[in-house]
Each structure stands twice: as C-alpha cells, then as structure tokens.
Amino acid sequence: MDYETFVDQVARRAGTSSARAVELIQATLATLAERLTGGEVLDLAVQLPMPLRLPLRPTPDIEAAERFGAAEFVARVAVRAGVAEPAARNAVRAVFTTVREAVTGGEFDELVVQLPRDYRDVVEPALAPGAGLRRR
C-alpha cells in the first residue's frame, strides 16, 4: 500500500481530513513504537511506506517495550495529536485497521500478540471480518 492510499483510508475511517489523518497516524505510530519491542518496530517499519517509517525510527532504548495499557496508549495519542481521547480512540482503531491491510506475512498478528488484553477495544475492529473501508 502506498503512502497516499494509507492516509486516505485512515482519513475516511476516522472521518477527518487527510492533513489531520497524517497527524493522527504519526501520533499512533510513535506511541506504538514505544509499546513494542525494537525488533517488532523495525519489522513493522520496513513494511510501511517510507514517510510512515519516521515515527518508527530506531532509538538507543528501542529494544525494550514500555508497559502501558490501552487507556494510556489512547491518552498518549491524544496528547501527541492534540485531540480529545474519543477522537484519539477512533483514530487508533482506524490506523490499526489500515496497518493490518498494509502489512503482509502475519506481521499484524505478531504486533497484536505484544499487546495485552485491554487493547482489545482498539485492535479488534482491525481483526473483524469485513473491517474494510467504512463508507461515508
């Protein structure tokens, strides 16, 4: 999936503009990079379009995943993107669904197994059959 398609799909799913979708994608991916182990972050990054790799860039302490729940994940995305938590939760769902469509080889499943059960609310929409593009 190319960058423009990824952004367009997140924008449609989140019901926002493309410019706002870019901010929400970056906030979600940066938060995800904090939550995953370094190896998983790098595995994910290589499957995403180049502009989306920046929030997943390696840092010296990337190997260890931070441990925080779904509520903290959404709160971090909300702060990074400057939106209310309900909008952040909707955006996180949209980004996870689009990531699932963009990656291959079971990469999304490997990502999901690193997340605790309380992430179910934001991850399950991406796993549901027919989780394709929501029509306006």
FIPAMAR-746955 format. One record per residue (C-alpha): chain; x negated, y negated, z negated. Coordinates in Angstrom, 3 decimals, padded with zeros to 6 digits. Each point is the difference from the previous one (the first is absolute). Example, Ala and Ser with C-alpha at 12.3 -4.5 7.8 and 13.67 -1.06 7.14 Angstrom:
BEGIN
<node unit="A" px="-012.300" py="004.500" pz="-007.800"/>
<node unit="A" px="-001.370" py="-003.440" pz="000.660"/>
This chain:
BEGIN
<node unit="A" px="000.000" py="000.000" pz="000.000"/>
<node unit="A" px="-001.388" py="-003.404" pz="000.901"/>
<node unit="A" px="-000.116" py="-003.022" pz="-002.289"/>
<node unit="A" px="002.906" py="-001.909" pz="001.575"/>
<node unit="A" px="002.292" py="003.027" pz="-000.183"/>
<node unit="A" px="-000.933" py="000.626" pz="-003.632"/>
<node unit="A" px="000.742" py="-003.616" pz="-000.954"/>
<node unit="A" px="003.243" py="-000.029" pz="001.997"/>
<node unit="A" px="001.262" py="003.170" pz="-001.648"/>
<node unit="A" px="-000.785" py="-001.269" pz="-003.499"/>
<node unit="A" px="001.658" py="-003.327" pz="000.807"/>
<node unit="A" px="003.171" py="001.720" pz="001.202"/>
<node unit="A" px="000.128" py="002.407" pz="-002.926"/>
<node unit="A" px="-000.623" py="-002.751" pz="-002.539"/>
<node unit="A" px="002.317" py="-002.444" pz="001.766"/>
<node unit="A" px="-002.619" py="-002.710" pz="000.287"/>
<node unit="A" px="-002.099" py="-001.869" pz="002.536"/>
<node unit="A" px="-003.133" py="001.445" pz="001.546"/>
<node unit="A" px="-002.152" py="-002.577" pz="-001.799"/>
<node unit="A" px="001.521" py="000.928" pz="-003.358"/>
<node unit="A" px="-000.317" py="003.704" pz="000.841"/>
<node unit="A" px="-003.763" py="-000.446" pz="000.485"/>
<node unit="A" px="-000.275" py="-001.488" pz="-003.512"/>
<node unit="A" px="002.080" py="002.821" pz="-001.467"/>
<node unit="A" px="-002.012" py="002.667" pz="001.831"/>
<node unit="A" px="-003.293" py="-001.466" pz="-001.208"/>
<node unit="A" px="001.279" py="-000.242" pz="-003.580"/>
<node unit="A" px="001.266" py="003.587" pz="000.057"/>
<node unit="A" px="-003.155" py="001.449" pz="001.551"/>
<node unit="A" px="-002.282" py="-001.914" pz="-002.382"/>
<node unit="A" px="002.000" py="001.331" pz="-002.948"/>
<node unit="A" px="-000.022" py="003.500" pz="001.460"/>
<node unit="A" px="-003.801" py="-000.215" pz="000.330"/>
<node unit="A" px="-000.199" py="-000.648" pz="-003.744"/>
<node unit="A" px="002.208" py="003.006" pz="-000.754"/>
<node unit="A" px="-001.669" py="002.619" pz="002.244"/>
<node unit="A" px="-003.405" py="001.626" pz="-000.238"/>
<node unit="A" px="-002.667" py="-001.406" pz="002.289"/>
<node unit="A" px="-000.046" py="002.989" pz="002.294"/>
<node unit="A" px="003.746" py="-000.180" pz="000.537"/>
<node unit="A" px="-000.169" py="-003.751" pz="000.636"/>
<node unit="A" px="-002.619" py="000.549" pz="002.707"/>
<node unit="A" px="001.951" py="002.910" pz="001.528"/>
<node unit="A" px="003.066" py="-002.217" pz="000.232"/>
<node unit="A" px="-001.888" py="-003.025" pz="001.319"/>
<node unit="A" px="-001.441" py="001.811" pz="003.014"/>
<node unit="A" px="003.504" py="000.938" pz="001.156"/>
<node unit="A" px="001.429" py="-003.512" pz="-000.147"/>
<node unit="A" px="-000.441" py="-002.779" pz="002.572"/>
<node unit="A" px="-003.144" py="-002.088" pz="-000.535"/>
<node unit="A" px="001.670" py="-003.109" pz="-001.532"/>
<node unit="A" px="001.631" py="002.215" pz="-002.658"/>
<node unit="A" px="-003.328" py="001.437" pz="-001.108"/>
<node unit="A" px="-001.125" py="-003.230" pz="-001.656"/>
<node unit="A" px="002.158" py="000.385" pz="-003.142"/>
<node unit="A" px="-001.353" py="003.562" pz="-000.254"/>
<node unit="A" px="-003.654" py="-001.006" pz="000.257"/>
<node unit="A" px="-002.453" py="001.831" pz="-002.259"/>
<node unit="A" px="-001.243" py="-001.608" pz="-003.186"/>
<node unit="A" px="-002.664" py="001.287" pz="-002.402"/>
<node unit="A" px="002.609" py="001.324" pz="-002.444"/>
<node unit="A" px="002.354" py="001.446" pz="002.625"/>
<node unit="A" px="-000.636" py="003.657" pz="-000.838"/>
<node unit="A" px="002.006" py="-000.062" pz="-003.228"/>
<node unit="A" px="003.730" py="-000.549" pz="000.315"/>
<node unit="A" px="001.666" py="-002.325" pz="-002.464"/>
<node unit="A" px="002.829" py="001.647" pz="-001.893"/>
<node unit="A" px="003.188" py="-002.021" pz="000.109"/>
<node unit="A" px="003.620" py="000.845" pz="000.606"/>
<node unit="A" px="002.450" py="-001.023" pz="002.676"/>
<node unit="A" px="001.319" py="-002.991" pz="-001.949"/>
<node unit="A" px="-003.535" py="-001.401" pz="-000.297"/>
<node unit="A" px="-000.608" py="000.764" pz="003.689"/>
<node unit="A" px="003.068" py="-002.014" pz="001.008"/>
<node unit="A" px="-000.912" py="-002.803" pz="-002.427"/>
<node unit="A" px="-003.498" py="-000.270" pz="001.512"/>
<node unit="A" px="001.425" py="-000.121" pz="003.522"/>
<node unit="A" px="002.472" py="-002.690" pz="-001.105"/>
<node unit="A" px="-002.794" py="-002.158" pz="-001.445"/>
<node unit="A" px="-002.303" py="000.484" pz="003.004"/>
<node unit="A" px="002.758" py="-000.784" pz="002.505"/>
<node unit="A" px="001.685" py="-002.705" pz="-002.070"/>
<node unit="A" px="003.423" py="001.663" pz="000.055"/>
<node unit="A" px="002.499" py="001.205" pz="-002.590"/>
<node unit="A" px="-000.279" py="003.614" pz="-001.109"/>
<node unit="A" px="003.159" py="001.204" pz="001.821"/>
<node unit="A" px="-001.421" py="-001.352" pz="003.271"/>
<node unit="A" px="-003.364" py="001.581" pz="-000.796"/>
<node unit="A" px="001.650" py="003.379" pz="-000.691"/>
<node unit="A" px="001.811" py="-000.176" pz="003.348"/>
<node unit="A" px="-003.249" py="-000.937" pz="001.749"/>
<node unit="A" px="-001.933" py="002.835" pz="-001.647"/>
<node unit="A" px="002.629" py="002.459" pz="001.246"/>
<node unit="A" px="-000.242" py="-001.486" pz="003.507"/>
<node unit="A" px="-003.798" py="000.199" pz="000.011"/>
<node unit="A" px="-000.067" py="003.602" pz="-001.295"/>
<node unit="A" px="002.512" py="001.067" pz="002.658"/>
<node unit="A" px="-002.035" py="-001.661" pz="002.740"/>
<node unit="A" px="-003.286" py="001.420" pz="-001.305"/>
<node unit="A" px="001.570" py="003.468" pz="000.092"/>
<node unit="A" px="000.827" py="-000.509" pz="003.679"/>
<node unit="A" px="-003.418" py="-001.466" pz="000.826"/>
<node unit="A" px="-002.262" py="002.705" pz="-001.443"/>
<node unit="A" px="-000.533" py="003.592" pz="001.080"/>
<node unit="A" px="-001.289" py="003.278" pz="-001.326"/>
<node unit="A" px="001.799" py="-000.001" pz="-003.337"/>
<node unit="A" px="-001.752" py="-003.182" pz="-001.119"/>
<node unit="A" px="003.205" py="-001.451" pz="-001.446"/>
<node unit="A" px="000.590" py="003.162" pz="-002.049"/>
<node unit="A" px="-003.553" py="-000.213" pz="-001.358"/>
<node unit="A" px="000.668" py="-003.601" pz="-000.991"/>
<node unit="A" px="003.294" py="000.853" pz="-001.714"/>
<node unit="A" px="-001.479" py="002.787" pz="-002.141"/>
<node unit="A" px="-002.251" py="-002.583" pz="-001.680"/>
<node unit="A" px="003.036" py="-001.928" pz="-001.227"/>
<node unit="A" px="001.931" py="000.953" pz="-003.146"/>
<node unit="A" px="003.706" py="000.904" pz="-000.013"/>
<node unit="A" px="001.154" py="-003.502" pz="-000.864"/>
<node unit="A" px="-000.964" py="-001.059" pz="003.531"/>
<node unit="A" px="002.854" py="002.132" pz="001.325"/>
<node unit="A" px="002.287" py="-003.031" pz="000.452"/>
<node unit="A" px="-002.449" py="-001.753" pz="002.335"/>
<node unit="A" px="-001.410" py="003.090" pz="001.739"/>
<node unit="A" px="003.072" py="002.184" pz="000.546"/>
<node unit="A" px="001.579" py="-002.269" pz="002.610"/>
<node unit="A" px="-003.127" py="000.620" pz="002.089"/>
<node unit="A" px="000.346" py="003.768" pz="-000.427"/>
<node unit="A" px="003.727" py="000.208" pz="000.732"/>
<node unit="A" px="001.131" py="001.504" pz="003.289"/>
<node unit="A" px="001.092" py="-002.772" pz="002.332"/>
<node unit="A" px="-002.147" py="-002.561" pz="-001.802"/>
<node unit="A" px="-000.535" py="-001.621" pz="003.351"/>
<node unit="A" px="000.487" py="-003.609" pz="000.879"/>
<node unit="A" px="002.983" py="-001.617" pz="-001.697"/>
<node unit="A" px="002.195" py="-001.814" pz="002.494"/>
<node unit="A" px="001.272" py="-003.512" pz="-000.670"/>
